[in-house]
Amino acid sequence: MDFDEIVRTRRSIRRFKPEKIDRQIFLLLLESARCAPSAANKQPIEYIIVDEPQFTEQLFGQLSWAGYVQPRRNPAPESRPAAYIVVLVVSKRALGDFGKVDAAAAIENIILTAWSKGIGSCWLGAIQRENIREILVVPEHFQIDSVIALGYPDEKPVMEDAKNDSDEGLKYYIDDSDKLHVPKRPLDSICHLNRYGTACVKLVSYNSHICCPGPRRDRGLPRIS
């Protein structure tokens, strides 16, 4: 896959094949993470790789999955992730409140690099942080930001244009064939040219259908002449 395809086809995965991940791949993922931008180059992010069953089983119990479609996308025992990366922030090293921003930049690098190797991921923020701290013996001066679940995918979620911007219209859902659909706001609803309210119609027409097949809605904004 080229980079554009990696970005467009990456989806959160919640069903995994029972295959281990080579530990050398984790090092590749974290090498990508440390290349991410960081506010004032403070680099306050550290990581715990979790791949041994005695720890993965305990960690799984501290995670919440796919709130909109529970329990249908809670991974069954045979479909659980092969491993996790727990993302930590060293609070005293971070520039103000930018620790979470730094973490997000690093996490995006991790999940895109993982997908380039055929490994699916799910970025989890609904987690029991203090329980995780105890299980993994995380020192108190670290904040536990989030957990990235990793494994070879056993499902193929699809992305599509959201029908509207309402909370209901943006909820992911499962169809009758058990396929997960992920609505995304259409490009022409988030793109403005030079000033707010001037639609990027000429730019949008270039590739919005590539990411999300289907009709785009007309917001009635001024058109670029």
Wavefront OBJ file of the C-alpha trace (Angstrom):
o trace
v 0.000 0.000 0.000
v 1.151 3.531 -0.684
v 0.770 6.108 2.081
v -2.530 7.535 0.843
v -4.056 4.076 0.794
v -2.768 3.327 4.296
v -4.459 6.460 5.623
v -7.733 5.938 3.728
v -8.162 2.244 4.539
v -7.174 2.210 8.199
v -10.161 1.439 10.411
v -10.427 0.558 14.094
v -10.403 -3.217 14.437
v -12.138 -5.114 17.227
v -11.948 -8.688 15.941
v -8.512 -10.218 15.576
v -6.999 -13.455 14.333
v -5.215 -15.645 16.926
v -1.755 -14.828 15.584
v 1.195 -13.468 17.533
v 3.034 -10.324 16.508
v 6.793 -10.520 16.122
v 8.441 -8.364 18.783
v 10.634 -6.679 16.182
v 7.455 -5.088 14.808
v 6.798 -3.400 18.157
v 10.203 -1.757 17.932
v 9.337 -0.530 14.444
v 6.061 0.926 15.757
v 7.787 2.755 18.586
v 10.494 4.013 16.260
v 7.674 5.617 14.259
v 6.165 6.973 17.476
v 9.328 8.707 18.573
v 9.574 10.443 15.184
v 6.270 12.254 15.824
v 6.200 16.006 16.486
v 6.295 17.072 20.125
v 5.517 20.475 21.688
v 8.835 22.257 22.376
v 10.420 18.871 21.593
v 9.873 17.851 25.221
v 9.095 14.244 24.206
v 7.161 13.257 27.351
v 5.708 10.022 25.957
v 6.786 6.510 26.965
v 5.305 3.118 26.173
v 4.720 -0.311 27.661
v 4.508 -3.222 25.213
v 2.197 -5.922 26.583
v 2.253 -9.260 24.749
v 2.521 -12.014 27.367
v -0.796 -13.816 28.068
v -0.633 -13.348 31.837
v -0.703 -9.584 31.265
v -2.849 -9.338 28.124
v -5.668 -11.215 29.848
v -5.594 -8.889 32.838
v -5.358 -5.802 30.659
v -8.280 -6.847 28.460
v -10.577 -6.717 31.488
v -9.762 -3.035 31.995
v -10.901 -1.912 28.534
v -14.262 -0.847 27.142
v -15.058 -1.542 23.493
v -17.303 0.072 20.842
v -19.827 1.861 23.016
v -22.377 2.372 20.218
v -22.661 -1.315 19.379
v -22.001 -3.131 22.641
v -21.863 -6.022 23.182
v -21.646 -7.086 19.525
v -18.094 -5.795 19.080
v -16.719 -6.852 22.452
v -13.977 -9.233 21.286
v -14.734 -12.876 22.067
v -11.897 -14.865 23.696
v -10.797 -16.249 20.325
v -10.861 -12.778 18.734
v -8.966 -10.733 21.285
v -5.927 -8.599 20.460
v -2.527 -10.250 20.325
v -0.875 -7.391 22.170
v -1.216 -3.853 23.463
v 0.844 -0.709 23.696
v 0.063 1.344 26.799
v 0.818 5.025 26.226
v 2.228 7.001 29.150
v 2.808 10.731 29.629
v 5.525 12.037 31.953
v 3.578 14.998 33.327
v 6.587 16.982 34.585
v 8.269 16.721 31.182
v 5.274 17.747 29.047
v 4.804 21.358 27.946
v 1.721 22.418 29.892
v -1.342 20.558 28.651
v 0.329 19.418 25.442
v 1.120 15.937 26.728
v -2.113 14.564 25.276
v -1.415 16.283 21.968
v 2.035 14.732 21.843
v 0.527 11.350 22.676
v -2.052 11.643 19.892
v 0.614 12.478 17.311
v 2.709 9.488 18.372
v -0.308 7.169 18.436
v -1.306 8.098 14.899
v 2.185 7.175 13.738
v 1.904 3.847 15.561
v -1.447 2.835 14.118
v -0.573 3.867 10.562
v 2.746 2.030 10.682
v 0.957 -1.016 12.105
v -1.562 -0.968 9.261
v 1.242 -0.715 6.719
v 2.366 -4.112 8.067
v -1.133 -5.590 7.909
v -1.725 -5.185 11.649
v -5.038 -3.751 12.821
v -5.441 -1.534 15.846
v -7.980 0.032 18.137
v -7.132 3.176 20.092
v -8.873 2.880 23.469
v -9.510 5.712 25.896
v -12.344 4.237 27.965
v -10.040 2.346 30.291
v -9.621 1.635 33.997
v -6.428 3.601 34.505
v -5.752 2.906 38.159
v -6.253 -0.824 37.683
v -3.861 -0.721 34.738
v -1.363 1.178 36.856
v -1.447 -1.599 39.424
v -1.257 -4.457 36.896
v 1.689 -2.987 35.000
v 3.389 -1.322 37.997
v 3.268 2.152 36.441
v 4.910 4.804 38.679
v 2.690 7.589 39.983
v 4.464 10.363 38.076
v 3.164 8.922 34.788
v -0.293 9.613 33.415
v -1.828 6.653 31.597
v -3.093 8.256 28.415
v -4.607 5.375 26.471
v -4.149 1.834 25.222
v -3.609 0.667 21.639
v -4.898 -2.838 20.930
v -3.026 -4.648 18.162
v -3.494 -7.793 16.106
v -4.058 -9.181 12.635
v -7.593 -8.164 11.616
v -10.491 -10.594 11.334
v -13.063 -8.057 10.165
v -13.306 -5.383 7.471
v -15.145 -2.282 8.683
v -16.144 0.189 5.986
v -16.101 3.975 5.979
v -18.895 5.985 4.379
v -20.131 9.556 4.157
v -22.261 10.535 7.138
v -25.797 11.489 6.172
v -25.785 14.406 8.614
v -23.698 16.013 11.359
v -25.947 15.011 14.241
v -24.686 12.752 16.998
v -27.011 10.062 15.686
v -25.769 10.482 12.128
v -22.153 10.003 13.198
v -22.643 6.798 15.181
v -20.982 3.719 13.749
v -23.351 0.783 13.297
v -23.531 -2.893 12.329
v -25.634 -3.971 9.354
v -27.599 -7.196 8.869
v -24.502 -8.962 7.534
v -22.564 -8.090 10.702
v -20.345 -5.550 8.922
v -19.335 -2.463 10.872
v -20.004 0.878 9.131
v -18.144 4.022 10.184
v -19.729 7.320 9.045
v -17.320 10.213 8.474
v -18.249 13.827 7.857
v -17.953 14.464 4.100
v -14.987 16.501 2.961
v -17.208 19.297 1.676
v -18.681 19.731 5.176
v -15.322 20.375 6.870
v -13.326 22.206 4.175
v -13.413 26.022 3.842
v -11.319 28.035 1.392
v -9.588 31.178 2.697
v -12.547 32.139 4.895
v -15.205 30.224 6.769
v -18.296 29.437 4.705
v -16.636 29.364 1.292
v -16.971 25.759 0.181
v -13.993 23.976 -1.336
v -16.120 22.524 -4.111
v -13.430 22.397 -6.778
v -11.003 20.839 -4.336
v -13.554 18.440 -2.860
v -14.629 17.103 -6.247
v -11.079 15.809 -6.681
v -11.230 12.840 -4.336
v -14.073 12.737 -1.832
v -15.525 9.669 -3.562
v -12.233 7.800 -3.070
v -12.540 7.739 0.722
v -16.253 7.480 1.123
v -18.273 6.229 -1.862
v -21.768 7.623 -2.146
v -23.477 10.978 -2.719
v -22.213 14.082 -0.965
v -24.771 16.337 0.584
v -25.141 19.975 -0.459
v -24.711 22.330 2.493
v -25.916 25.349 0.524
v -22.651 27.241 1.117
v -21.312 29.822 -1.351
v -19.605 28.159 -4.295
v -16.154 28.950 -5.607
v -16.480 30.525 -9.030
l 1 2 3 4 5 6 7 8 9 10 11 12 13 14 15 16 17 18 19 20 21 22 23 24 25 26 27 28 29 30 31 32 33 34 35 36 37 38 39 40 41 42 43 44 45 46 47 48 49 50 51 52 53 54 55 56 57 58 59 60 61 62 63 64 65 66 67 68 69 70 71 72 73 74 75 76 77 78 79 80 81 82 83 84 85 86 87 88 89 90 91 92 93 94 95 96 97 98 99 100 101 102 103 104 105 106 107 108 109 110 111 112 113 114 115 116 117 118 119 120 121 122 123 124 125 126 127 128 129 130 131 132 133 134 135 136 137 138 139 140 141 142 143 144 145 146 147 148 149 150 151 152 153 154 155 156 157 158 159 160 161 162 163 164 165 166 167 168 169 170 171 172 173 174 175 176 177 178 179 180 181 182 183 184 185 186 187 188 189 190 191 192 193 194 195 196 197 198 199 200 201 202 203 204 205 206 207 208 209 210 211 212 213 214 215 216 217 218 219 220 221 222 223 224 225
